[in-house]
């Protein structure tokens, strides 16, 4: 046998170099596979179709507020389980699990910060925590923030990402938060305060039916789902076909429900501009 002869290579034994997991995302908007790092660099926006992916509350804070200026408020408030509610899981256990999974203490983060050197009162809900639903703590934190803004004459910004509305696990205690926050906003308005509400995907149920709709200015991200009941529920109830873009930001802008659609990269600038034009 020649010195250069060798045994045949068994290709079944060679290891394939696969693509590492987690590098790519499938965009829900255009179904394209997009590079995860590029999406993150664009504030979690698809480079192909401008679809706006989910953003956590802490990432929202980093995107909208000036670096290092956010000071949280009322983080000590914690939800309890007054009804001892249980479905597939006890509510008390669900709360602990959500806190560990998300790193949040509840579905809203409130505090003060700066937007291009303008001091504001700021809140953001997070749909990752029980779908951003509004329980007693969410309502109380928002009410205290609005009252703080009233007392200190601060512009108020609330970014909503809530697909769950009022939190059923707390029954009537969650429903009353709609009225409580709304009443605080009415007092804020009477004092001359300026409230900008930002609606993101999704903003539904009791959140959409209360504070999220009451801004002096109402902005929305592109193609966000906004409404009270979902489109499938409405279709099943009234028995007719709904418009293709029903309950989207674009549909609501056309019908006068919101004032402007603002892309994520422009949100900070638009908020600062609105405060300059309309705020104190």
NORNOR-V962415 format. One record per residue. RES is the residue in one letter. SS is DSSP state (@ for helix, = for strand, . for the rest). Layout:
RES_SS / RES_SS
This chain:
X_. / X_. / X_. / X_. / X_. / X_. / X_. / X_. / X_. / X_. / X_@ / X_@ / X_@ / X_. / X_. / X_. / X_. / X_. / X_. / X_. / X_. / X_. / X_. / X_= / X_= / X_= / X_. / X_. / X_. / X_. / X_. / X_. / X_= / X_= / X_= / X_@ / X_@ / X_@ / X_@ / X_@ / X_@ / X_. / X_. / X_. / X_= / X_. / X_. / X_. / X_. / X_. / X_. / X_= / X_. / X_. / X_. / X_. / X_@ / X_@ / X_@ / X_@ / X_@ / X_@ / X_@ / X_@ / X_. / X_. / X_. / X_. / X_. / X_. / X_= / X_= / X_. / X_. / X_. / X_. / X_. / X_. / X_. / X_. / X_. / X_. / X_. / X_. / X_. / X_= / X_. / X_. / X_. / X_= / X_@ / X_@ / X_@ / X_@ / X_@ / X_@ / X_@ / X_@ / X_@ / X_@ / X_@ / X_@ / X_. / X_. / X_. / X_. / X_. / X_= / X_= / X_= / X_= / X_= / X_= / X_= / X_= / X_. / X_. / X_= / X_= / X_= / X_= / X_= / X_= / X_= / X_= / X_. / X_. / X_. / X_. / X_@ / X_@ / X_@ / X_. / X_= / X_. / X_@ / X_@ / X_@ / X_@ / X_@ / X_@ / X_@ / X_@ / X_@ / X_@ / X_@ / X_@ / X_@ / X_@ / X_@ / X_@ / X_@ / X_. / X_. / X_= / X_= / X_= / X_= / X_= / X_= / X_= / X_= / X_. / X_. / X_. / X_= / X_. / X_@ / X_@ / X_@ / X_. / X_@ / X_@ / X_@ / X_@ / X_@ / X_@ / X_@ / X_@ / X_@ / X_@ / X_@ / X_@ / X_@ / X_@ / X_@ / X_@ / X_@ / X_@ / X_@ / X_. / X_. / X_. / X_. / X_= / X_= / X_= / X_= / X_= / X_= / X_= / X_= / X_= / X_. / X_@ / X_@ / X_@ / X_@ / X_. / X_. / X_@ / X_@ / X_@ / X_. / X_. / X_. / X_= / X_= / X_= / X_= / X_. / X_. / X_. / X_. / X_= / X_= / X_. / X_. / X_. / X_. / X_@ / X_@ / X_@ / X_@ / X_@ / X_@ / X_@ / X_@ / X_. / X_. / X_. / X_. / X_. / X_. / X_. / X_. / X_. / X_= / X_@ / X_@ / X_@ / X_@ / X_@ / X_@ / X_. / X_. / X_. / X_. / X_. / X_= / X_= / X_. / X_. / X_@ / X_@ / X_@ / X_@ / X_@ / X_@ / X_@ / X_@ / X_@ / X_@ / X_@ / X_@ / X_@ / X_@ / X_@ / X_. / X_.
